[in-house]
Amino acid sequence: MMFRRLYWVVEEVAQTGHSQVTGVYTSIQDLVKHGLAGVDAGNEIRLTLTKLDSSKPPLGCWASPRFENIEEDMKQYILTDEFTEEQCKMLSERLHQMYKVSV
């Protein structure tokens, strides 16, 4: 079994501006199936990709509704086999579907 080095943090941001971490996921499949499925209607989200046990800044952070540059930013993780191209495409499509933004 491969030990995951990267983690997805899902943070919901309510219309009031209050934010709360609602999940941490080790795979894009679980992020899409569990993390994104549980987002309350009307809330924005922020996704953060980070290493475990690290004091360094996150590897990436993307916010709804546009998730600026997520497709481009994920290419480096495809090259290092952290994620597959299909997984990244699935994530991008789901995010843009949730917020009705063209890919």
N, C-alpha and C positions, 0 to 999 in steps of 0.2 A: 504494500500500500504506500502510495506517495504522500509524504507529509506536505501539506499546503503551506506555502510561505506567504501568500498574499491573501488579504481578507477584505471583503466588501462590507462597509458600514452603511446602513440605511438610516437616514435621519429625516423625520417628517417635520415640516415647517408649517405651522398653522397660520391662518390668515391674520391672527393677532401678532405674529412674529415669533411666538414661542416655538422652540424646537425641542425634539426629543429623539434619541436614538431608539429605533424600533427593531433593530436586528443586526446581526453580524453573520456573514455567510462566507463559506470557503469555496463555493463554486458558483458559476454563473447560473447553472440550472436551478440551484436552491434559491439564489437571489431572485430569479424571475418567478419561480413557482411559489415561494413562500414570502419573500421580502416585499416584492412589488405587488403581489396579490392582496396584501393586508393594508395597503395605503388607504387612509380615509379619503373619501371623495372631497374634493375642494382643497386638499392640502398639497403643498409643493413638497418636493423631496430634494435631498442632497445626497449624492453617493460619493463615498470616499474609498479609495483603494489604498491600503496601507500594509506595511509589514508588521508582523507580530513581534512584541518585545523590542521595540525600536523607539529611540528618542528622536529620530529624524522626522522631518515633515512627511506628510502623506505623499504617496506616489502620484496621486491625482484626486481631483475633486470636481464633480460636475453637478450642476443644479438644473432643476426643471424651470421652465418648460422646454428649453432648447438643448440642454446638455451639450454645450459648445465644445466642439473638437473631440468628442468621445471616440468617434470612429478612428480618427487619425491617431489619437493618443494610445489606443489599444493595439495598434500595429506592432509596437515594440514587444508587447507581451505575447503576441502570436509568434514572433521570431524566436523568442526564448522558450516556447512551448509551455508557457504558463496557462494560456488559453488557446482554443482553436479558433480559426476564422469563423466557423459556423456558430460557435458559442457567442462570439462578439457580435456577429450579425443578429443573432436571436435577441441579445440584450438591447442593441440599438433599436431594432424594430419594435420591441415591446415598450421601450421608453417613449419613442415617438408616437406610438399608438395611444399610449395612456394620455398624452398631452396634445394629441391631434396635430403633430408637427410633421411635415414632410421630411423624409430621410434624404 
